[in-house]
């Protein structure tokens, strides 16, 4: 979350909104957001409904949900999806900002492409 907070204004300058979706309860989200004063929206998804809609893997007996980053354009088209292999496996903000800049400039007209699968899971990237 700290990584996203660090460049939040850059995301906003490109017309993007950051929404963090996690498996915790709504009350846990409220406490965390109040404690850390995060400027973006947090959405509690304790039943993993949103996670499953975007193909995020849910491991109930191990780590829970691994990180995933989804970039959806203004028309609702998924442009980039990244599924992490560990809790620290998240794309750098620079990569996300470059994707958003390309979308904003109209130079990225493709939907998300599929990169090689890892351990039976697909990683989508533009």
MDTraj code that builds the backbone (N, CA, C; nanometers):
import mdtraj as md
import numpy as np

residues = "UNK UNK UNK UNK UNK UNK UNK UNK UNK UNK UNK UNK UNK UNK UNK UNK UNK UNK UNK UNK UNK UNK UNK UNK UNK UNK UNK UNK UNK UNK UNK UNK UNK UNK UNK UNK UNK UNK UNK UNK UNK UNK UNK UNK UNK UNK UNK UNK UNK UNK UNK UNK UNK UNK UNK UNK UNK UNK UNK UNK UNK UNK UNK UNK UNK UNK UNK UNK UNK UNK UNK UNK UNK UNK UNK UNK UNK UNK UNK UNK UNK UNK UNK UNK UNK UNK UNK UNK UNK UNK UNK UNK UNK UNK UNK UNK UNK UNK UNK UNK UNK UNK UNK UNK UNK UNK UNK UNK UNK UNK UNK UNK UNK UNK UNK UNK UNK UNK UNK UNK UNK UNK UNK UNK UNK UNK".split()
xyz = np.array([
    [0.0813, -0.1190, 0.0000],
    [0.0000, 0.0000, 0.0000],
    [0.0861, 0.1260, 0.0000],
    [0.1990, 0.1176, 0.0692],
    [0.2875, 0.2348, 0.0759],
    [0.3379, 0.2726, -0.0625],
    [0.3652, 0.1710, -0.1445],
    [0.4142, 0.1970, -0.2806],
    [0.3107, 0.2749, -0.3609],
    [0.1854, 0.2363, -0.3508],
    [0.0796, 0.3056, -0.4243],
    [0.0573, 0.4464, -0.3695],
    [0.0661, 0.4610, -0.2381],
    [0.0491, 0.5934, -0.1780],
    [0.1586, 0.6885, -0.2247],
    [0.2794, 0.6364, -0.2371],
    [0.3951, 0.7180, -0.2751],
    [0.3714, 0.7934, -0.4064],
    [0.3108, 0.7294, -0.5048],
    [0.2904, 0.7910, -0.6361],
    [0.1433, 0.8177, -0.6671],
    [0.0610, 0.8231, -0.5648],
    [-0.0826, 0.8403, -0.5866],
    [-0.1138, 0.9626, -0.6721],
    [-0.0500, 1.0744, -0.6464],
    [-0.0779, 1.1962, -0.7236],
    [-0.0382, 1.1799, -0.8701],
    [0.0651, 1.1013, -0.8977],
    [0.1037, 1.0740, -1.0370],
    [-0.0042, 0.9904, -1.1066],
    [-0.0588, 0.8927, -1.0343],
    [-0.1684, 0.8132, -1.0902],
    [-0.2874, 0.9037, -1.1218],
    [-0.3218, 0.9918, -1.0288],
    [-0.4355, 1.0828, -1.0474],
    [-0.4112, 1.1789, -1.1632],
    [-0.2871, 1.2246, -1.1783],
    [-0.2549, 1.3175, -1.2872],
    [-0.2779, 1.2538, -1.4241],
    [-0.2718, 1.1209, -1.4300],
    [-0.2968, 1.0489, -1.5550],
    [-0.4438, 1.0074, -1.5681],
    [-0.5265, 1.0580, -1.4781],
    [-0.6692, 1.0282, -1.4847],
    [-0.7068, 0.8932, -1.4276],
    [-0.6168, 0.8331, -1.3511],
    [-0.6419, 0.7000, -1.2955],
    [-0.6894, 0.7110, -1.1511],
    [-0.7585, 0.6087, -1.1082],
    [-0.7958, 0.5964, -0.9682],
    [-0.7392, 0.4652, -0.9170],
    [-0.6862, 0.4685, -0.7966],
    [-0.6317, 0.3489, -0.7327],
    [-0.7395, 0.2931, -0.6407],
    [-0.7661, 0.1649, -0.6543],
    [-0.8604, 0.0960, -0.5662],
    [-0.7911, -0.0301, -0.5169],
    [-0.7728, -0.0393, -0.3864],
    [-0.7104, -0.1579, -0.3268],
    [-0.8218, -0.2507, -0.2791],
    [-0.8147, -0.3751, -0.3208],
    [-0.9158, -0.4739, -0.2847],
    [-0.8462, -0.5832, -0.2055],
    [-0.9003, -0.6142, -0.0892],
    [-0.8346, -0.7134, -0.0048],
    [-0.9333, -0.8051, 0.0642],
    [-0.8821, -0.9123, 0.1240],
    [-0.9674, -1.0145, 0.1828],
    [-1.0184, -0.9830, 0.3229],
    [-0.9786, -0.8692, 0.3782],
    [-1.0176, -0.8370, 0.5151],
    [-1.1627, -0.7893, 0.5230],
    [-1.2137, -0.7819, 0.6447],
    [-1.3506, -0.7358, 0.6675],
    [-1.3605, -0.5851, 0.6453],
    [-1.4815, -0.5347, 0.6236],
    [-1.4974, -0.3897, 0.6092],
    [-1.4432, -0.3130, 0.7299],
    [-1.4658, -0.3639, 0.8492],
    [-1.4157, -0.2957, 0.9693],
    [-1.2629, -0.2929, 0.9718],
    [-1.1995, -0.4022, 0.9336],
    [-1.0526, -0.4052, 0.9284],
    [-1.0009, -0.3041, 0.8263],
    [-1.0697, -0.2928, 0.7136],
    [-1.0308, -0.1934, 0.6128],
    [-1.0435, -0.0526, 0.6688],
    [-1.1547, -0.0227, 0.7355],
    [-1.1739, 0.1117, 0.7926],
    [-1.0621, 0.1454, 0.8905],
    [-1.0289, 0.0513, 0.9778],
    [-0.9213, 0.0755, 1.0758],
    [-0.7881, 0.0985, 1.0061],
    [-0.7551, 0.0127, 0.9087],
    [-0.6268, 0.0239, 0.8384],
    [-0.6178, 0.1566, 0.7636],
    [-0.7239, 0.1941, 0.6941],
    [-0.7237, 0.3192, 0.6175],
    [-0.7110, 0.4392, 0.7110],
    [-0.7793, 0.4349, 0.8254],
    [-0.7698, 0.5450, 0.9218],
    [-0.6293, 0.5528, 0.9812],
    [-0.5736, 0.4383, 1.0159],
    [-0.4402, 0.4348, 1.0770],
    [-0.3320, 0.4828, 0.9809],
    [-0.3407, 0.4439, 0.8542],
    [-0.2357, 0.4755, 0.7569],
    [-0.2697, 0.5954, 0.6682],
    [-0.3876, 0.6515, 0.6850],
    [-0.4316, 0.7698, 0.6106],
    [-0.4068, 0.7547, 0.4601],
    [-0.4565, 0.6460, 0.4050],
    [-0.4390, 0.6192, 0.2626],
    [-0.5336, 0.7074, 0.1815],
    [-0.4845, 0.7681, 0.0725],
    [-0.5658, 0.8614, -0.0052],
    [-0.6580, 0.7950, -0.1070],
    [-0.6436, 0.6649, -0.1278],
    [-0.7233, 0.5961, -0.2291],
    [-0.8272, 0.5061, -0.1636],
    [-0.9129, 0.4502, -0.2439],
    [-1.0250, 0.3691, -0.1973],
    [-0.9806, 0.2280, -0.1624],
    [-1.0363, 0.1754, -0.0543],
    [-1.0143, 0.0366, -0.0157],
    [-1.1465, -0.0376, -0.0181],
    [-1.1468, -0.1540, -0.0773],
    [-1.2685, -0.2337, -0.0893],
    [-1.2470, -0.3686, -0.0221],
    [-1.3272, -0.3960, 0.0787],
    [-1.3197, -0.5252, 0.1470],
    [-1.3844, -0.6320, 0.0589],
    [-1.3154, -0.7444, 0.0451],
    [-1.3644, -0.8550, -0.0374],
    [-1.3432, -0.9867, 0.0373],
    [-1.4024, -1.0001, 0.1586],
    [-1.3746, -1.1181, 0.2405],
    [-1.4225, -1.2501, 0.1800],
    [-1.5180, -1.2450, 0.0894],
    [-1.5663, -1.3680, 0.0246],
    [-1.4960, -1.3931, -0.1083],
    [-1.3997, -1.3072, -0.1427],
    [-1.3168, -1.3224, -0.2633],
    [-1.3965, -1.3138, -0.3935],
    [-1.5106, -1.2486, -0.3915],
    [-1.5937, -1.2390, -0.5117],
    [-1.5261, -1.1566, -0.6207],
    [-1.4730, -1.0406, -0.5850],
    [-1.4051, -0.9554, -0.6831],
    [-1.2762, -1.0224, -0.7289],
    [-1.2043, -1.0816, -0.6355],
    [-1.0794, -1.1500, -0.6701],
    [-1.1036, -1.2561, -0.7765],
    [-1.2052, -1.3344, -0.7584],
    [-1.2346, -1.4413, -0.8551],
    [-1.2790, -1.3851, -0.9905],
    [-1.3501, -1.2730, -0.9898],
    [-1.3913, -1.2114, -1.1166],
    [-1.2712, -1.1741, -1.2024],
    [-1.1618, -1.1355, -1.1377],
    [-1.0409, -1.0966, -1.2103],
    [-0.9387, -1.2098, -1.2172],
    [-0.9779, -1.3301, -1.1790],
    [-0.8903, -1.4456, -1.1929],
    [-0.7787, -1.4532, -1.0912],
    [-0.7927, -1.3821, -0.9793],
    [-0.6887, -1.3857, -0.8772],
    [-0.6967, -1.5161, -0.7998],
    [-0.5829, -1.5782, -0.7832],
    [-0.5759, -1.7048, -0.7120],
    [-0.6000, -1.6837, -0.5632],
    [-0.6803, -1.7723, -0.5043],
    [-0.7082, -1.7673, -0.3611],
    [-0.6645, -1.9000, -0.3009],
    [-0.5689, -1.8927, -0.2086],
    [-0.5220, -2.0120, -0.1382],
    [-0.5622, -1.9976, 0.0080],
    [-0.6656, -2.0647, 0.0467],
    [-0.7185, -2.0471, 0.1815],
    [-0.6291, -2.1068, 0.2893],
    [-0.5519, -2.2081, 0.2584],
    [-0.4724, -2.2744, 0.3610],
    [-0.3300, -2.2221, 0.3729],
    [-0.2827, -2.1458, 0.2757],
    [-0.1447, -2.0966, 0.2824],
    [-0.1432, -1.9471, 0.3062],
    [-0.1175, -1.8707, 0.2038],
    [-0.0986, -1.7271, 0.2174],
    [-0.2258, -1.6459, 0.2002],
    [-0.3340, -1.7086, 0.1633],
    [-0.4533, -1.6309, 0.1319],
    [-0.4481, -1.5867, -0.0121],
    [-0.4543, -1.4562, -0.0346],
    [-0.4497, -1.4037, -0.1705],
    [-0.3154, -1.3402, -0.1968],
    [-0.2579, -1.3759, -0.3093],
    [-0.1342, -1.3123, -0.3526],
    [-0.1698, -1.1822, -0.4238],
    [-0.0755, -1.0893, -0.4324],
    [-0.1055, -0.9612, -0.4959],
    [-0.1435, -0.9765, -0.6429],
    [-0.2296, -0.8894, -0.6862],
    [-0.2653, -0.8788, -0.8276],
    [-0.2862, -0.7309, -0.8571],
    [-0.2493, -0.6896, -0.9768],
    [-0.2710, -0.5520, -1.0212],
    [-0.3464, -0.5587, -1.1531],
    [-0.4569, -0.4857, -1.1607],
    [-0.5396, -0.4828, -1.2808],
    [-0.5536, -0.3374, -1.3251],
    [-0.5229, -0.3107, -1.4514],
    [-0.5447, -0.1777, -1.5087],
    [-0.6626, -0.1896, -1.6046],
    [-0.7689, -0.1149, -1.5737],
    [-0.8899, -0.1137, -1.6549],
    [-0.9034, 0.0264, -1.7141],
    [-0.9238, 0.0346, -1.8453],
    [-0.9342, 0.1676, -1.9069],
    [-1.0730, 0.2272, -1.8848],
    [-1.0927, 0.3475, -1.9337],
    [-1.2185, 0.4198, -1.9116],
    [-1.3380, 0.3498, -1.9754],
    [-1.3138, 0.2682, -2.0766],
    [-1.4216, 0.1944, -2.1430],
    [-1.4516, 0.0621, -2.0737],
    [-1.3783, 0.0327, -1.9654],
    [-1.4002, -0.0911, -1.8924],
    [-1.3232, -0.2096, -1.9472],
    [-1.2280, -0.1854, -2.0364],
    [-1.1476, -0.2928, -2.0948],
    [-1.0239, -0.3148, -2.0091],
    [-0.9993, -0.4401, -1.9723],
    [-0.8795, -0.4735, -1.8959],
    [-0.7592, -0.4607, -1.9882],
    [-0.6647, -0.3757, -1.9520],
    [-0.5461, -0.3510, -2.0338],
    [-0.4232, -0.4229, -1.9819],
    [-0.4112, -0.4358, -1.8520],
    [-0.2971, -0.5057, -1.7933],
    [-0.3436, -0.5787, -1.6689],
    [-0.3015, -0.7028, -1.6544],
    [-0.3256, -0.7793, -1.5326],
    [-0.1938, -0.8424, -1.4930],
    [-0.1575, -0.8270, -1.3671],
    [-0.0341, -0.8870, -1.3172],
    [-0.0679, -0.9645, -1.1910],
    [-0.0366, -1.0930, -1.1903],
    [-0.0580, -1.1775, -1.0735],
    [0.0767, -1.2054, -1.0086],
    [0.0924, -1.1679, -0.8831],
    [0.2177, -1.1897, -0.8119],
    [0.2356, -1.3342, -0.7702],
    [0.3622, -1.3751, -0.7623],
    [0.3954, -1.5105, -0.7172],
    [0.4275, -1.5156, -0.5686],
    [0.4424, -1.3980, -0.5061],
    [0.4688, -1.3897, -0.3625],
    [0.4088, -1.2592, -0.3124],
    [0.4076, -1.2396, -0.1825],
    [0.3496, -1.1182, -0.1258],
    [0.4264, -0.9929, -0.1678],
    [0.5518, -1.0076, -0.2055],
    [0.6330, -0.8929, -0.2469],
    [0.6397, -0.8762, -0.3988],
    [0.5775, -0.9662, -0.4714],
    [0.5837, -0.9644, -0.6175],
    [0.4751, -0.8730, -0.6737],
    [0.5079, -0.7453, -0.6817],
    [0.4170, -0.6469, -0.7392],
    [0.4955, -0.5627, -0.8390],
    [0.4312, -0.5187, -0.9460],
    [0.5042, -0.4391, -1.0452],
    [0.5397, -0.3018, -0.9877],
    [0.6518, -0.2461, -1.0317],
    [0.6893, -0.1128, -0.9833],
    [0.5919, -0.0072, -1.0353],
    [0.5760, 0.0985, -0.9583],
    [0.4869, 0.2072, -0.9998],
    [0.5244, 0.2614, -1.1363],
    [0.6534, 0.2671, -1.1668],
    [0.6980, 0.3208, -1.2955],
    [0.6356, 0.2446, -1.4116],
    [0.6261, 0.1130, -1.3979],
    [0.5661, 0.0297, -1.5022],
    [0.4170, 0.0608, -1.5173],
    [0.3480, 0.0732, -1.4050],
    [0.2054, 0.1048, -1.4087],
    [0.1818, 0.2444, -1.4652],
    [0.2654, 0.3396, -1.4253],
    [0.2519, 0.4765, -1.4759],
    [0.2776, 0.4821, -1.6261],
    [0.3729, 0.4031, -1.6753],
    [0.4006, 0.3993, -1.8196],
    [0.2810, 0.3422, -1.8956],
    [0.2187, 0.2388, -1.8413],
    [0.0991, 0.1812, -1.9035],
    [-0.0128, 0.2845, -1.9081],
    [-0.0324, 0.3541, -1.7972],
    [-0.1373, 0.4564, -1.7917],
    [-0.1087, 0.5715, -1.8871],
    [0.0175, 0.6119, -1.8973],
    [0.0547, 0.7205, -1.9890],
    [0.0265, 0.6800, -2.1333],
    [0.0552, 0.5543, -2.1677],
    [0.0279, 0.5058, -2.3034],
    [-0.1221, 0.5042, -2.3309],
    [-0.2004, 0.4627, -2.2327],
    [-0.3460, 0.4641, -2.2489],
    [-0.3974, 0.6068, -2.2629],
    [-0.3444, 0.6963, -2.1809],
    [-0.3871, 0.8364, -2.1834],
    [-0.3539, 0.9018, -2.3170],
    [-0.2400, 0.8626, -2.3745],
    [-0.1974, 0.9189, -2.5030],
    [-0.2658, 0.8505, -2.6212],
    [-0.3367, 0.7418, -2.5927],
    [-0.4044, 0.6698, -2.6998],
    [-0.3124, 0.5811, -2.7806],
    [-0.1926, 0.5527, -2.7281],
    [-0.0977, 0.4705, -2.8031],
    [-0.1098, 0.3231, -2.7711],
    [-0.1837, 0.2858, -2.6684],
    [-0.2012, 0.1449, -2.6332],
    [-0.3437, 0.1057, -2.6682],
    [-0.3618, 0.0409, -2.7817],
    [-0.4948, 0.0026, -2.8280],
    [-0.5245, -0.1454, -2.8059],
    [-0.4309, -0.2192, -2.7501],
    [-0.4502, -0.3632, -2.7340],
    [-0.5094, -0.3951, -2.5979],
    [-0.5835, -0.5031, -2.5933],
    [-0.6282, -0.5549, -2.4646],
    [-0.5112, -0.6308, -2.4034],
    [-0.5274, -0.6724, -2.2799],
    [-0.4187, -0.7408, -2.2096],
    [-0.3734, -0.8639, -2.2870],
    [-0.2432, -0.8817, -2.2936],
    [-0.1860, -0.9994, -2.3586],
    [-0.1440, -1.0981, -2.2513],
    [-0.1369, -1.2228, -2.2884],
    [-0.1018, -1.3276, -2.1934],
    [0.0453, -1.3611, -2.2068],
    [0.1156, -1.3535, -2.0959],
    [0.2550, -1.3963, -2.0905],
    [0.2563, -1.5435, -2.0505],
    [0.3721, -1.6100, -2.0557],
    [0.3778, -1.7522, -2.0211],
    [0.3184, -1.7816, -1.8833],
    [0.2501, -1.8947, -1.8739],
    [0.1891, -1.9342, -1.7467],
    [0.2962, -1.9810, -1.6496],
    [0.2750, -1.9555, -1.5230],
    [0.3626, -2.0040, -1.4167],
    [0.2799, -2.0898, -1.3241],
    [0.3242, -2.2100, -1.3017],
    [0.2595, -2.3017, -1.2092],
    [0.1089, -2.3102, -1.2337],
    [0.0699, -2.3165, -1.3598],
    [-0.0703, -2.3327, -1.3923],
    [-0.1513, -2.2047, -1.3886],
    [-0.0875, -2.0937, -1.3546],
    [-0.1580, -1.9652, -1.3517],
    [-0.1083, -1.8801, -1.4654],
    [-0.1963, -1.8004, -1.5193],
    [-0.1557, -1.7098, -1.6264],
    [-0.1107, -1.5785, -1.5668],
    [-0.0083, -1.5217, -1.6268],
    [0.0311, -1.3846, -1.5955],
    [-0.0017, -1.3030, -1.7179],
    [-0.0823, -1.2011, -1.7027],
    [-0.1176, -1.1128, -1.8133],
    [-0.0373, -0.9851, -1.7983],
    [0.0163, -0.9395, -1.9066],
    [0.0878, -0.8129, -1.9061],
    [0.0722, -0.7493, -2.0426],
    [0.0817, -0.6169, -2.0475],
    [0.0852, -0.5508, -2.1769],
    [0.2295, -0.5328, -2.2156],
])
top = md.Topology()
chain = top.add_chain()
for i, resn in enumerate(residues, 1):
    res = top.add_residue(resn, chain, resSeq=i)
    for name in ("N", "CA", "C"):
        top.add_atom(name, md.element.get_by_symbol(name[0]), res)
traj = md.Trajectory(xyz[None], top)
